[in-house]
Amino acid sequence: MSSRLILVTGGLGFIGKHFVASCLDQGDYVINVDRVNYAADRVVKSAFKEKPNYRFMELDVCDLEYLPECDIIVNFAAESHVDNAIADNYKFCRSNIIGVQHLLELVRNKQEYERPRFVQISSDEVYGDCLNGKFTENDLLRPSNPYSATKASADMLVQSWSRTYKIPFNIIRPSNNYGAHQYPEKLIPKSSWRMKRGLPALMHGDGSYVRSWLHAEDTVAAIATVLEAGEIDAIYNVSGDLHLRNVEVLRKIAAILEVPEAEAWMPVTDRSGQDVRYSIDDQRIRALGWRPKRDFDSELKTIIHEIDFQRFI
Ligand SMILES: NC(=O)c1ccc[n+]([C@@H]2O[C@H](COP(=O)([O-])OP(=O)(O)OC[C@H]3O[C@@H](n4cnc5c(N)ncnc54)[C@H](O)[C@@H]3O)[C@@H](O)[C@H]2O)c1
């Protein structure tokens, strides 16, 4: 396969860094635009710089003044934590909506024949919660909180810019990602860190909320599949095979760390606007040959044992 020139945004974040690593390994050229917020990985920031096929721009996407030459843009850059969005949503509107509008405008300013394919990394959360069944890509977007509202807004911008200005796009909507070296604000790393320090994990409500878990490497494989075999201007849901209640995730972490269940978690005030259950249908991407490959239980052990606090500030 020939080498591609890929502009990645947010490539120091949890999912983006797995994608950048995979592209660099297979010989693609990568330009990574990342503003290095609190969730950016400081260890991979240094490691990637050693690669000859890598260039880094420490910049907010909203401040990107020109679009470097590229064949594909994969936009991971976003504020990604729902609780932060509930506390203060300004940064979410700026990065997740204005950032996308700004990137789309940079693409539009290219001649039509020079416009890169725009791949927007969206989320299963844009559909809101799903009490029964599964959402398909054709379902209405009914986001429940400021984070998912900004992600849904970005999806609207991408589709409308594509139609008006002829920008080739894909929107990819993965479910909850887990994997190595995620910033410890999300359920798995945060709860593991607390239990390792002898503190109970903090459980929203009664722990009955259901999430579908997908390994970040499986997400990266899904993006690669869409780039290779996906239809242009199509949306793809990407789900893991595993739906778990939050309390079940905490129970698995406690078992690995040998913390008695009575000491492993405590209930805390529920998240306002909490989504009860996420579930998406991903037949469209499975028809292209993609399947999730990682096993949650065995990956969880590695994730917990490899927690590395030097990666983040
Ligand atoms: N983590 C998940 O479970 C999950 C699930 C579905 C979809 N997503 C989406 O996938 C994408 C990546 O998520 P993640 O978990 O890797 O996020 P993350 O918070 O770990 O990383 C985000 C990265 O983007 C950078 N960034 C943020 N705003 C920026 C800006 N304005 N300009 C440049 N860089 C900026 C940060 O510095 C960071 O490196 C996001 O768009 C998120 O909405 C995440």
Ligand as a Chemical Component Dictionary entry (heavy atoms), coordinates in Angstrom:
data_LIG
# 
_chem_comp.id                   LIG 
_chem_comp.type                 NON-POLYMER 
_chem_comp.pdbx_formal_charge   0 
_chem_comp.three_letter_code    LIG 
# 
loop_
_chem_comp_atom.comp_id 
_chem_comp_atom.atom_id 
_chem_comp_atom.alt_atom_id 
_chem_comp_atom.type_symbol 
_chem_comp_atom.charge 
_chem_comp_atom.model_Cartn_x 
_chem_comp_atom.model_Cartn_y 
_chem_comp_atom.model_Cartn_z 
_chem_comp_atom.pdbx_ordinal 
LIG N1  N1  N 0  -12.934 7.976  24.866 1  
LIG C1  C1  C 0  -14.091 7.480  24.474 2  
LIG O1  O1  O 0  -14.657 6.566  25.102 3  
LIG C2  C2  C 0  -14.749 7.994  23.212 4  
LIG C3  C3  C 0  -15.856 7.298  22.707 5  
LIG C4  C4  C 0  -16.457 7.748  21.535 6  
LIG C5  C5  C 0  -15.963 8.855  20.895 7  
LIG N2  N2  N 1  -14.905 9.544  21.409 8  
LIG C6  C6  C 0  -14.399 10.716 20.670 9  
LIG O2  O2  O 0  -13.110 10.363 20.206 10 
LIG C7  C7  C 0  -12.270 11.517 20.178 11 
LIG C8  C8  C 0  -11.016 11.254 20.987 12 
LIG O3  O3  O 0  -11.401 10.954 22.327 13 
LIG P1  P1  P 0  -10.297 10.681 23.432 14 
LIG O4  O4  O 0  -10.914 9.839  24.474 15 
LIG O5  O5  O -1 -9.034  10.265 22.787 16 
LIG O6  O6  O 0  -10.113 12.163 24.017 17 
LIG P2  P2  P 0  -8.984  12.721 25.004 18 
LIG O7  O7  O 0  -9.672  13.717 25.864 19 
LIG O8  O8  O 0  -8.216  11.619 25.623 20 
LIG O9  O9  O 0  -7.965  13.469 24.017 21 
LIG C9  C9  C 0  -8.323  14.607 23.286 22 
LIG C10 C10 C 0  -7.054  15.175 22.658 23 
LIG O10 O10 O 0  -7.460  16.293 21.851 24 
LIG C11 C11 C 0  -6.638  17.412 22.166 25 
LIG N3  N3  N 0  -7.480  18.610 21.963 26 
LIG C12 C12 C 0  -8.616  18.946 22.620 27 
LIG N4  N4  N 0  -9.099  20.107 22.138 28 
LIG C13 C13 C 0  -8.255  20.499 21.151 29 
LIG C14 C14 C 0  -8.205  21.618 20.281 30 
LIG N5  N5  N 0  -9.136  22.576 20.323 31 
LIG N6  N6  N 0  -7.204  21.692 19.389 32 
LIG C15 C15 C 0  -6.223  20.734 19.341 33 
LIG N7  N7  N 0  -6.205  19.684 20.155 34 
LIG C16 C16 C 0  -7.222  19.546 21.037 35 
LIG C17 C17 C 0  -6.210  17.222 23.609 36 
LIG O11 O11 O 0  -5.011  17.930 23.885 37 
LIG C18 C18 C 0  -6.051  15.706 23.692 38 
LIG O12 O12 O 0  -4.745  15.318 23.329 39 
LIG C19 C19 C 0  -13.106 12.672 20.712 40 
LIG O13 O13 O 0  -13.607 13.401 19.614 41 
LIG C20 C20 C 0  -14.231 11.985 21.471 42 
LIG O14 O14 O 0  -15.392 12.780 21.441 43 
LIG C21 C21 C 0  -14.287 9.129  22.556 44 
# 
loop_
_chem_comp_bond.comp_id 
_chem_comp_bond.atom_id_1 
_chem_comp_bond.atom_id_2 
_chem_comp_bond.value_order 
_chem_comp_bond.pdbx_ordinal 
LIG N1  C1  SING 1  
LIG C1  O1  DOUB 2  
LIG C1  C2  SING 3  
LIG C2  C3  SING 4  
LIG C2  C21 DOUB 5  
LIG C3  C4  DOUB 6  
LIG C4  C5  SING 7  
LIG C5  N2  DOUB 8  
LIG N2  C6  SING 9  
LIG N2  C21 SING 10 
LIG C6  O2  SING 11 
LIG C6  C20 SING 12 
LIG O2  C7  SING 13 
LIG C7  C8  SING 14 
LIG C7  C19 SING 15 
LIG C8  O3  SING 16 
LIG O3  P1  SING 17 
LIG P1  O4  DOUB 18 
LIG P1  O5  SING 19 
LIG P1  O6  SING 20 
LIG O6  P2  SING 21 
LIG P2  O7  DOUB 22 
LIG P2  O8  SING 23 
LIG P2  O9  SING 24 
LIG O9  C9  SING 25 
LIG C9  C10 SING 26 
LIG C10 O10 SING 27 
LIG C10 C18 SING 28 
LIG O10 C11 SING 29 
LIG C11 N3  SING 30 
LIG C11 C17 SING 31 
LIG N3  C12 SING 32 
LIG N3  C16 SING 33 
LIG C12 N4  DOUB 34 
LIG N4  C13 SING 35 
LIG C13 C14 SING 36 
LIG C13 C16 DOUB 37 
LIG C14 N5  SING 38 
LIG C14 N6  DOUB 39 
LIG N6  C15 SING 40 
LIG C15 N7  DOUB 41 
LIG N7  C16 SING 42 
LIG C17 O11 SING 43 
LIG C17 C18 SING 44 
LIG C18 O12 SING 45 
LIG C19 O13 SING 46 
LIG C19 C20 SING 47 
LIG C20 O14 SING 48 
# 
